[in-house]
Amino acid sequence: MSGVADGESVSLDLLKKKMDDFAKERNWERFHSPRNLLLAMVGEVGELSEIFQWKGEVAKGLPDWKEEEKVHLGEELSDVLLYLIRLSDMCGVDLGKAALRKVELNAIKYPAPSDKNNNAANDSV
């Protein structure tokens, strides 16, 4: 259903193209203003938050979650990602390049400690 072979990575450009085609095929482009896309994404973040709302802290990998809960989580994460990609496209921002730049800026802002055994400085990040 995804159109991508197992093990093949999915690029932001592929998702951007699919979102653009999806909107064009439905004549939804007129609704995809930055403001509307942002508000739609915020709504999806709310739906994502609901999944975790009463779970407390959860272990990495979600070992105690049912398969259908993980599938639902994937759907909501995807909604957020797709709106973010569409929003960046409508704003003329290359999301991949912007994200890489942000990682580089964060590395400068939060340098790794020189003492490899002392990770306490970065525990809160």
N, C-alpha and C positions, 0 to 999 in steps of 0.2 A: 504493500500500500504506500510505502514511503518513496518508492522509485529509486532507492539507494541500496546498493548491495551491502550485505553484512560486512562489517569491518571497514567500510568506506566512510571517510569523514564527510561531514556536511559543512559547507562554508557559509559564512555570512552572506556572501554574494549570491549563492544559490537560494537561500531563504529570502533575500531581498527581491530577487527576480520572481520567485513563486508568489510572494505577497503582492507584488505589483501586478502580476498576471491575474491573480485572484480578484483584486479590486477592479481591474479593467473589465474582466469578464462579467462582473455584476453591476458595472457602472457605479461603483461606490467611490470613485476617486474624489468626487465633489464633497464627500463627507470626511475625507481624510486630511483635514487641516491639522497642523501641529497641536492645537488646543484640544480638538476632539480626540485625537490619538492619545494624548497624554491622559486625559480624563478616563478614557477607556482602559488604559494600562493601569491606572490607579485602582479602578474597579477590579481588575484582575488580580492585582496585588492583594486586595482585600479578600478575594476568594482564596488565594494562596495562604493568606494568614489564617483563615478559618480552619484550614486543615490542621494547623499546628496549635490552634487556640487552647485546647484543653489537654494537650498531650504532655505538657511539662517539657523537660529536657529529653531529647531523643538521642540514641546512640548513632554514631556514624554508620552509614549503610542501612539504617532503619531495620535492624534484624527482627524487631518485635512487630513490625507492620505486616498486615495481610497484603497479598499481591494486588488486590483491587485497590487498596489504599495507595500503593506505590504507583499504580497506573493513573489514578486520579491526580496524584501529586505531579506526575509527568505531564499530564494535560494542562494543569494550571501553570506550571513552570513554563510550558511551551507558549501558552497564551501571553504571558508577560514578555517572554523573549520576542515573540513575533510582533507584538505592538511596539516594543523598543526598537526593533529593526526597522519597522515601517516609519516610526517617528523620526529616527535618525535619517532615513532616506528622504522624508518630506522636508527635513531641515537642512539637507545638503551636508550632513556630517558623515564622514567615513568612520563608522563605528569601530571597525577593526583597528584602524590607525589611531583613533582617539583612545581606545582601550590600552593599546601598547604604550602610548605616550603616558597615560595615567599610571601604568605599572612602573615606568621609568621614573616618573616624578615621585611616586610613593617610595621607591628604593632610595632616592635622595633624601626625602623627608624622614624616612624611618630606616636608617642604615642598619645592616646586620651587625650585631655586637662582635667586637674583635675577639672576645673570648668565646670559643665554640661551645664551652660547657655552660655558659651563662645565657640561657634563653629567657630568663625572667623578664628582661627588659621588653620583650616583644609579646609576652603572654596576653596582654590586654588588646592587642591589635588583631 
